[in-house]
Amino acid sequence: MASWLVAILAWVPGALFAQDGLTRPVDLRQEAALMRREKRPMLVLFSQANCSYCEKARAHYLGPMSRDAHWQGRALFRQIDLDSDAPLVGFDGTAQTHRGFAKAAGVSVTPTVVVFGPDGQALAPAIVGVSLPDFYGQYLEQAIEQARAAMAP
């Protein structure tokens, strides 16, 4: 138990936490190890500054989901900032930035949500924009469940 707590405390300073509950990752290899260990996919919100739809997605859907015990047990919730040069270690260990990772993932529109597996592959179709707000929560839930099914042995 003590070694588990020490490992978590050592990892926490490496991650940047947002007030909305979405962590800005710094090392996707660490995220992948956590995904494998806990058998949870990683939902990533690709966002950028001054994106009102991104704020809506965070405030009304992703923030609350990331704080809900049910969803915490089903997925990791992270945010990549499309317009940020914050350093990021990729799934393959290469040094890059949030901006570079988004570009490599083919994301150019915000908000975009992608659910990744531990090998860095998308496990469900990307959710682009916040179209049909009445159904957005369902789209997120379906993407998480599709990704979990893809990760199942």
C-alpha positions as CSV (number, residue, x, y, z in Angstrom):
1,M,0.0,0.0,0.0
2,A,2.8,2.5,0.9
3,S,4.7,1.8,-2.3
4,W,1.5,2.4,-4.3
5,L,0.9,5.7,-2.6
6,V,4.5,6.7,-3.2
7,A,4.2,5.9,-6.9
8,I,1.1,8.0,-7.2
9,L,2.6,10.9,-5.3
10,A,5.7,10.8,-7.6
11,W,3.5,10.8,-10.7
12,V,1.1,13.7,-9.7
13,P,3.6,16.6,-9.9
14,G,4.3,15.5,-13.5
15,A,0.7,16.1,-14.6
16,L,-0.8,19.5,-15.0
17,F,-4.3,19.7,-13.4
18,A,-7.0,22.0,-14.6
19,Q,-9.8,23.4,-12.5
20,D,-12.3,21.6,-14.7
21,G,-10.9,18.2,-13.7
22,L,-9.2,17.4,-17.0
23,T,-5.5,16.7,-16.7
24,R,-3.1,18.1,-19.2
25,P,-0.7,15.1,-19.7
26,V,3.1,15.4,-19.9
27,D,4.0,11.8,-20.6
28,L,1.7,9.5,-22.6
29,R,3.8,6.5,-21.8
30,Q,2.8,6.9,-18.1
31,E,-0.8,7.3,-19.2
32,A,-0.5,4.1,-21.3
33,A,0.9,2.2,-18.3
34,L,-2.0,3.4,-16.2
35,M,-4.5,2.4,-18.9
36,R,-3.0,-1.1,-19.1
37,R,-2.9,-1.5,-15.4
38,E,-6.5,-0.3,-14.8
39,K,-7.9,-1.5,-18.1
40,R,-9.3,2.0,-18.8
41,P,-9.1,3.9,-22.1
42,M,-8.1,7.6,-22.2
43,L,-10.7,10.1,-23.4
44,V,-8.9,13.2,-24.7
45,L,-10.5,16.6,-25.3
46,F,-8.5,18.5,-27.9
47,S,-9.1,22.1,-27.0
48,Q,-7.7,25.6,-27.5
49,A,-7.9,29.0,-25.9
50,N,-11.0,31.1,-26.6
51,C,-13.0,28.2,-27.8
52,S,-16.5,28.7,-26.4
53,Y,-17.6,25.2,-27.6
54,C,-14.6,23.7,-25.8
55,E,-15.7,25.4,-22.6
56,K,-19.2,24.1,-23.1
57,A,-17.9,20.6,-23.6
58,R,-15.8,20.9,-20.4
59,A,-18.3,22.6,-18.2
60,H,-21.4,20.7,-19.1
61,Y,-20.1,17.2,-20.0
62,L,-16.4,16.3,-19.6
63,G,-15.7,18.1,-16.3
64,P,-18.7,16.5,-14.5
65,M,-18.0,13.1,-16.0
66,S,-14.3,13.3,-14.9
67,R,-15.4,13.9,-11.3
68,D,-18.1,11.2,-11.3
69,A,-17.1,8.0,-9.6
70,H,-18.8,5.8,-12.3
71,W,-17.0,7.4,-15.2
72,Q,-13.7,7.7,-13.3
73,G,-13.7,3.9,-13.1
74,R,-14.4,3.6,-16.8
75,A,-11.9,6.1,-18.5
76,L,-9.1,8.5,-17.9
77,F,-10.0,12.1,-18.8
78,R,-7.3,14.3,-20.3
79,Q,-7.0,17.5,-22.3
80,I,-4.5,18.3,-25.1
81,D,-4.3,22.0,-26.0
82,L,-4.1,22.4,-29.8
83,D,-2.5,25.9,-29.4
84,S,0.1,24.9,-26.7
85,D,3.8,24.2,-27.0
86,A,3.8,22.5,-23.6
87,P,6.1,19.5,-23.7
88,L,4.7,16.1,-24.1
89,V,6.2,12.7,-24.3
90,G,4.3,10.7,-26.9
91,F,3.1,7.1,-26.6
92,D,6.3,6.0,-28.4
93,G,8.5,8.0,-26.1
94,T,9.4,10.8,-28.5
95,A,9.5,14.3,-27.3
96,Q,6.9,16.6,-28.8
97,T,4.4,19.3,-27.8
98,H,0.6,19.3,-27.3
99,R,0.4,21.1,-30.6
100,G,2.6,18.5,-32.3
101,F,0.6,15.6,-30.9
102,A,-2.7,17.1,-32.0
103,K,-1.3,17.6,-35.5
104,A,0.0,14.0,-35.6
105,A,-3.4,12.8,-34.5
106,G,-5.0,14.7,-37.4
107,V,-6.9,17.0,-35.1
108,S,-7.4,20.6,-36.4
109,V,-10.9,21.5,-35.2
110,T,-11.9,22.1,-31.6
111,P,-13.5,20.7,-29.6
112,T,-12.6,17.2,-30.8
113,V,-12.8,14.2,-28.5
114,V,-10.8,11.0,-29.2
115,V,-10.7,7.9,-27.0
116,F,-7.3,6.3,-27.1
117,G,-6.1,2.9,-26.1
118,P,-2.7,2.2,-24.4
119,D,-0.9,1.8,-27.7
120,G,-2.0,5.3,-28.9
121,Q,-4.6,4.1,-31.3
122,A,-8.1,5.6,-31.4
123,L,-10.6,3.0,-30.2
124,A,-13.8,4.9,-31.3
125,P,-14.7,7.4,-33.9
126,A,-13.7,11.0,-33.0
127,I,-16.4,13.3,-31.8
128,V,-15.9,16.6,-33.6
129,G,-17.7,19.7,-32.4
130,V,-20.6,19.9,-29.9
131,S,-23.4,19.2,-32.4
132,L,-26.8,18.2,-31.0
133,P,-26.1,19.1,-27.4
134,D,-29.0,17.0,-26.3
135,F,-27.1,13.9,-27.5
136,Y,-23.5,14.9,-26.8
137,G,-23.4,13.1,-23.4
138,Q,-24.6,9.9,-25.1
139,Y,-22.0,10.3,-27.8
140,L,-19.3,10.5,-25.1
141,E,-20.7,7.5,-23.2
142,Q,-20.9,5.4,-26.4
143,A,-17.3,6.3,-27.3
144,I,-16.1,5.3,-23.9
145,E,-18.0,2.0,-23.9
146,Q,-16.8,1.2,-27.5
147,A,-13.2,1.8,-26.4
148,R,-13.6,-0.3,-23.3
149,A,-15.0,-3.2,-25.4
150,A,-12.1,-2.9,-27.8
151,M,-9.7,-3.1,-24.8
152,A,-11.4,-6.2,-23.4
153,P,-9.4,-9.5,-23.6
